[in-house]
Amino acid sequence: MDSVPQPDHRALLELARQRMPFGRYEGRLLIDLPEPYVVWFSRQGFPDGKLGDMLRAVYEIKVNGLEFLFDPLRHHP
């Protein structure tokens, strides 16, 4: 019997705390970036490295209607 994959809670917590390091939304939490902005990145190409991986994750979560996953993380210490 196949099990449903569970999200990596540590990765989600790290994602919830990461801020955009440059550009128009510098300083904003990645999870609070506007969807059109992350869609733009998906078309232009995500940055290399960990930031790109995190932006790609935010993109996938937002375009698949899973932003509710971020709700409990916004208030986590």
C-alpha positions in Angstrom: 0.0 0.0 0.0 1.5 3.3 -1.1 1.6 6.1 1.5 1.1 9.8 0.7 4.4 11.6 0.9 4.7 13.9 3.8 6.2 17.4 3.5 9.6 18.0 5.1 8.7 20.2 8.0 12.2 21.5 8.5 12.4 22.5 4.9 9.0 24.3 5.1 10.1 26.1 8.3 13.3 27.2 6.6 11.3 28.3 3.5 8.9 30.3 5.8 11.8 32.2 7.3 13.8 33.0 4.1 13.6 36.5 2.8 14.1 37.7 -0.7 17.7 39.0 -0.9 17.4 41.3 -3.8 15.1 43.1 -6.3 11.7 44.7 -6.0 10.7 42.6 -3.0 14.0 42.6 -1.2 13.4 41.7 2.5 10.0 40.2 2.0 9.5 36.6 3.1 9.6 34.2 0.1 6.2 32.8 1.1 4.7 36.3 0.9 6.0 37.1 -2.6 3.1 37.8 -5.0 2.3 34.8 -7.2 2.8 36.8 -10.5 6.4 37.5 -9.3 7.2 33.8 -8.8 5.5 33.0 -12.1 7.7 35.6 -13.8 10.8 33.8 -12.2 9.5 30.5 -13.6 9.5 32.0 -17.1 12.8 33.9 -16.8 14.6 31.1 -14.9 15.1 30.7 -11.2 18.5 31.7 -9.7 21.0 29.0 -9.2 21.5 27.3 -5.9 19.4 27.1 -2.7 17.5 30.4 -3.4 16.4 29.1 -6.8 15.3 25.8 -5.2 13.3 27.7 -2.6 11.7 30.0 -5.1 10.8 27.0 -7.2 9.1 25.4 -4.2 7.2 28.6 -3.5 6.1 28.7 -7.1 4.9 25.1 -7.0 3.0 25.6 -3.8 1.4 28.8 -5.0 0.3 27.7 -8.5 -1.1 24.4 -7.1 -3.3 26.2 -4.6 -1.4 24.9 -1.6 -0.7 28.3 0.1 -2.6 27.1 3.1 0.5 25.1 4.0 2.2 28.4 4.8 -0.6 29.6 7.2 0.7 27.9 10.3 4.3 28.9 9.4 3.6 32.6 9.3 3.2 32.7 13.1 5.9 30.1 14.0 8.8 31.5 16.1 
